[in-house]
Amino acid sequence: MTITFTEPNQQDVWENRYQGRKTGWDRGQSSPAIGHWFPSISPPPARILVPACGCGHEVVTLCEQGYVVTAIDFAPSAIETLNTKLHQKGLRADVIQADLLAWEPTQAFDIVYEQTALCALEPALWHNYADRLYQWLTAEGILLGLFMQTDREGGPPWHCAIESLKEVFPATRWHWPSQQDQRITHPSGFNELALVLKRRRSAR
Ligand SMILES: C[S@@+](CC[C@H](N)C(=O)[O-])C[C@H]1O[C@@H](n2cnc3c(N)ncnc32)[C@H](O)[C@@H]1O
């Protein structure tokens, strides 16, 4: 007898987490990183992409500040929650239900606000995702990253070791900051490494 194990559909897995309220990553409010980085990093109305936006607390705050925001997630419940919040506040954002590894934008972004999206993906997918981030940004766009630090095997959240980040976001494509130790606490009990990576106009 042959038993075939099929990979669980990741969209279903994440959707079930939302439906089962197993959303330990959700702060219930915007990350303190928003107040730290905006608006000084780039004033409104810059175009910002929030990949794997979840319930999108940061999307709401960025819209309130006057940014032009596109938000993506493949979990229908997360998208519905975000759309409801935006509607209640009379705000507008381009909210898209799509797989980050298949979606293509029609216009480049000035900023990508990457909050715990990489750590939600299997490490085998990281190069593909990082290539996409590079393509999605304007020539001198900025990647604001909050990369989960778990210091353990397995995931999600997968541990985003600085060595792995340097491999998927190589210095040939990204200007790295000299300071690489800024941490933000996270409701999961882990913390996030906060990095500002500036896209190089052309890869060396
Ligand atoms: C850890 S949660 C983070 C959500 C949000 N950034 C936050 O900090 O609250 C990861 C999110 O990634 C989404 N996700 C995972 N893989 C995805 C993919 N391939 N395409 C789109 N969304 C994805 C999940 O649905 C989930 O909302």
The ligand as a Tripos MOL2 file, in Angstrom:
@<TRIPOS>MOLECULE
LIG
   27    29     1     0     0
SMALL
NO_CHARGES

@<TRIPOS>ATOM
      1 C1          2.5300   36.0030   11.0620 C.3       1 LIG1
      2 S1          1.1800   36.6090   10.1130 S.3       1 LIG1
      3 C2          1.6060   38.3340   10.0630 C.3       1 LIG1
      4 C3          0.4370   39.2160    9.7100 C.3       1 LIG1
      5 C4          0.7320   40.7100    9.8400 C.3       1 LIG1
      6 N1          1.8820   41.0990    9.0530 N.3       1 LIG1
      7 C5          0.9550   41.0640   11.2840 C.2       1 LIG1
      8 O1          2.0910   41.3340   11.6770 O.co2     1 LIG1
      9 O2         -0.0400   41.0650   12.0350 O.co2     1 LIG1
     10 C6          1.5970   36.0670    8.4900 C.3       1 LIG1
     11 C7          0.5730   36.4240    7.4180 C.3       1 LIG1
     12 O3          1.0840   35.9890    6.1610 O.3       1 LIG1
     13 C8          0.0220   35.5480    5.3660 C.3       1 LIG1
     14 N2          0.6540   34.7050    4.3210 N.ar      1 LIG1
     15 C9          1.4780   33.6530    4.5120 C.ar      1 LIG1
     16 N3          1.9170   33.1830    3.3310 N.ar      1 LIG1
     17 C10         1.3700   33.9730    2.3760 C.ar      1 LIG1
     18 C11         1.4400   33.9860    0.9570 C.ar      1 LIG1
     19 N4          2.1790   33.0900    0.2780 N.pl3     1 LIG1
     20 N5          0.7460   34.9240    0.2820 N.ar      1 LIG1
     21 C12        -0.0100   35.8300    0.9530 C.ar      1 LIG1
     22 N6         -0.1260   35.8750    2.3030 N.ar      1 LIG1
     23 C13         0.5670   34.9420    3.0050 C.ar      1 LIG1
     24 C14        -0.8950   34.8210    6.3260 C.3       1 LIG1
     25 O4         -2.2020   34.6880    5.8540 O.3       1 LIG1
     26 C15        -0.7920   35.7550    7.5560 C.3       1 LIG1
     27 O5         -1.7840   36.7360    7.5310 O.3       1 LIG1
@<TRIPOS>BOND
     1     1     2 1
     2     2     3 1
     3     2    10 1
     4     3     4 1
     5     4     5 1
     6     5     6 1
     7     5     7 1
     8     7     8 2
     9     7     9 1
    10    10    11 1
    11    11    12 1
    12    11    26 1
    13    12    13 1
    14    13    14 1
    15    13    24 1
    16    14    15 ar
    17    14    23 ar
    18    15    16 ar
    19    16    17 ar
    20    17    18 ar
    21    17    23 ar
    22    18    19 1
    23    18    20 ar
    24    20    21 ar
    25    21    22 ar
    26    22    23 ar
    27    24    25 1
    28    24    26 1
    29    26    27 1
@<TRIPOS>SUBSTRUCTURE
     1 LIG1         1 GROUP 0 **** ****
